[in-house]
Amino acid sequence: MSDSAHTVYVVDDDAGMLESTQWLLESVGLHVQPYADGRQFLNAVNPEHTGCVVLDIRMPGLGG
């Protein structure tokens, strides 16, 4: 299984929530890729990779 299968993508415009969610997930051994907004996530993520997305539903611009 590749590293991308263990990736959790966290998308949240609230910096404190993004940081604390990242810390929590990393504390149990998961690899986390944080993004401050939905557009940033879509521009950066490789559609060939699998993973889990945890995202804020209400964000300015492109919400969850």
C-alpha positions as CSV (number, residue, x, y, z in Angstrom):
1,M,0.0,0.0,0.0
2,S,1.4,3.4,-1.0
3,D,1.8,6.4,1.3
4,S,-1.0,8.1,-0.4
5,A,-3.4,5.5,0.9
6,H,-2.6,6.7,4.4
7,T,-3.1,10.4,3.6
8,V,-5.8,12.4,5.3
9,Y,-6.5,15.7,3.4
10,V,-7.9,18.3,5.8
11,V,-9.5,21.4,4.3
12,D,-10.6,24.2,6.6
13,D,-10.4,28.0,6.4
14,D,-10.2,28.3,10.2
15,A,-6.4,28.2,10.9
16,G,-6.9,27.0,14.5
17,M,-9.2,24.2,13.5
18,L,-6.9,23.2,10.7
19,E,-3.9,23.0,12.9
20,S,-5.6,21.2,15.7
21,T,-7.2,18.6,13.4
22,Q,-3.8,18.1,11.7
23,W,-2.1,17.6,15.2
24,L,-4.8,15.1,16.3
25,L,-4.6,13.0,13.2
26,E,-0.8,13.0,13.2
27,S,-0.7,12.0,16.8
28,V,-2.2,8.7,15.8
29,G,0.3,8.1,13.0
30,L,-1.6,9.4,10.0
31,H,0.0,11.5,7.2
32,V,-1.9,14.8,6.9
33,Q,-2.0,17.3,4.0
34,P,-3.6,20.5,5.3
35,Y,-5.2,23.1,3.0
36,A,-6.7,26.5,3.9
37,D,-9.4,26.4,1.2
38,G,-11.1,24.2,-1.3
39,R,-9.5,25.7,-4.4
40,Q,-6.0,25.2,-2.9
41,F,-6.9,21.5,-2.2
42,L,-8.3,20.9,-5.7
43,N,-5.3,22.6,-7.4
44,A,-2.7,20.6,-5.4
45,V,-4.2,17.1,-5.0
46,N,-3.3,14.4,-7.4
47,P,-6.5,12.6,-8.6
48,E,-4.5,9.4,-9.0
49,H,-3.9,9.2,-5.2
50,T,-6.4,7.8,-2.7
51,G,-7.0,9.1,0.8
52,C,-9.6,10.5,3.1
53,V,-10.9,14.1,2.9
54,V,-12.0,15.9,6.1
55,L,-13.4,19.3,5.1
56,D,-15.3,22.3,6.4
57,I,-18.7,22.6,4.8
58,R,-19.0,26.3,5.1
59,M,-16.0,28.2,3.7
60,P,-15.8,31.4,1.7
61,G,-15.6,30.8,-2.0
62,L,-15.6,27.1,-2.5
63,G,-17.1,25.3,0.5
64,G,-17.4,21.6,1.2
